Amino acid sequence: MSFLEIAKSRYTTKKYDPTKKVSGDKIEQLKQILNLSPSSINSQPWKFTIVESESVKSELASLSYFNAQKIKDASHLVVFSVFDSIEAFENQSIHNAQEGNKAFYEGFVKPLPEEDIKAWLKNQVYISLGFFLASCATMGIDATPMEGIDRVEYDKLLNPDGTHKSTFAVAIGYRHNEDTNQPSITPKTRVDQNKIIEIR
């Protein structure tokens, strides 16, 4: 199947089949894919927490508002976190970076106000999200990206040392046959490409 066909068929899953689990082999592949995620100047300012424990998943579900049932029924939950400590980020990613990458960071990023540096770091995590969602689709794994989580409470459980902050989470697993959001039941809607794509 071409990537275009995959893009047409993937969607944000609203209802998971709790009896179906993503295999350990596929989780290992996803771990490698996350590790290979692209980022500006190879900054990699992230931490990925793959939650497979049903008790931990249930606890996080209770902190996820209207996303609770999706998380409970999904096979796994992947929490994407970003460095909240700029010093810790620099020690991990910049200290031993290639000279060109280090020069870019020192010249263009580090002089920015702290809130702008953190926004730049967070943007990199969103790049990894797109990479991850596309990878799941090619592997036949359904996924639900969600910002509707209580980040403060998530961090008490997953990032207690304060070095990272939760940014968003992605439930992964396999759709329930009754999920009405799948394209075969509810066709995708998109803005006409002529309104959003320009050729110059």
N, C-alpha and C positions, 0 to 999 in steps of 0.2 A: 504494500500500500504506500502511495506517495505521501509526503508530508502534507501536501494540500488536502488529500482525502482525510488524513488524520485530523487536521485542523477543522475540517467540516464536521467530523463526528465527535470530537471531544467536547465536553461541556462541564459546567460546575454541578457536581452531583449533590442532590438534595436529600436523597434517601439511600442508605447503604443496606446491603444484605449482611447481617451480623454473623451469618454462618460461613462466610467466605473470607479467607485470610490471605494476605500477600505472603508468598513463600519466602523462606529465609534466603534463598538464592537471589531472589529479586531485591530483597532489602539490602543485601550485600552489594548488588549492582548500583542501587540508588545511593548508597554510602559513597561509592567511588565517584558517581556522577556529581553529587553535592561537593565533593572535594575538588572536582575539576571545574566548578562553576567559574565563569569569567568575572573579572572585576577591573575597575580602572587601576592602572599601574600595578596590577596583580596584588591589590591591597588586602583582599580576603578578610574584611573586618567582621567576621561572623562566627557564630557557633550554631550548630544544628543539633537539636535534641530529638531523637527518634524514640517515641513513647510506644512501647509494646505491652507493658504491664497493664492489665485490665484495671487494677486498683488505681494506679496513677492516672490512667486515661479517664477513669470515672471521676476522679477528683478534679482534673482539669476541665472535664465536661461541665461540672457544676459551676465553674468559673467562666463559662462561655456563653451566657445569655441564651439567645435563640438558636445557637449552634450546638447546644448540649446533646440533643439526640443524634445528630450526625456523628459527633465524636464518639459517643457511646457505641454506636453501631459499626463505625469504621474499623478497619483492621488495625491501623496505626495512626498516630498523630505525630506530625513533624513540626517542631517549634523552631522558628527562625529568630535568632537573637543577634544583636549588634553590640559591639564594644561600647560601653558607656564611659569607660576610662580611656581618655586619649593617650595617656602615658602607657597604659598596658598595651594598647593597640600599636603604638610606635615601637615598643620593645619587641613585640611579636613579629610585626610585618615590615617595619621601616628600617629597623636597625641593621638587618642583613639583606636589605633589598638591593637589586641591581642599581648601579650608580645613576642611570638615567631616571629610573623610577624614584629614587631617593631625591634627586635634584628637583623633579617635578613636585613632589610632596613638600619639600622644604621651601621651594620658591612660590608655589601657587596655592597650596592647601593650608600649611601650617600658619601662615600670617593671618588667616581668616579668623573672625570671632569664633569662640568655642561652639556656639549654636550652629554656625555654618559648617564647621568641620564635622559636627555630629550629623548634620543633614546630609553631607556628602557621604559619610560612612553608611548611613541608612539607605541611601540611594543604591549602593552596591548590593545590599541585601535583596532589594527588589529585583535587581538583575538576576540574582541566583534563583529567585522565585520563578521567573519566566522560563529559565533553563530547566528547572525542576519540573514544572507543569508540562512542558513539551516532552521531557524524557518519560514522565509517567504515561503520557498518551501513546508514545511509541511502544511502550511495554504492555499496553492494554490494561493499565491501572487507572482507575477513576480517582479524581482528586477534587477537593473543595478548599480553595484558599479562603482564609477568614481573618479579618481584622477585629471581628466582634468577640474579643476576649478581654478579660480583666487582666491587663498586663501587670499591674502591681501585684496581684495575688499569684499570677503565674510565676513572677520572679521570686517571690518568697519560697516557692517550691523548687524552681529550676535554676535560679541565679542568685542564691542567697549571699554570695560574696560581693555583689554589686558591680562586678567587672563588666557584665553584659546586661542588656535589657531586652526583654521579649519584644518583637516587632509585629509578628503575625504568626498564624499557625496554618498548617495544611493537613486536613484529614485525607487519608488515602485508603483505598479498598476497592470493593466491587459493587456496582449499582444494584439496587433492588429492582426487580422487574416492574414494580409499581411506581417507580420514580417518574413522576409526570414531567420532570424537567428535561428528560433525555430527548434529543432532537427528533427521534422517530415519533414522539408524542407531541412535543411542543417545539416546532421548528425554530431555528436560530433567527434572531433579528439583528441586523447590523445597519448602520448608516450607509447610504450609497457610497461606494468607494470614490466616485467622482467628486464627492463633497469633502473627502478627507485625504485624498492622495493627489498630489500635484506633480506633474512632470515638467521639468524646466530644460 
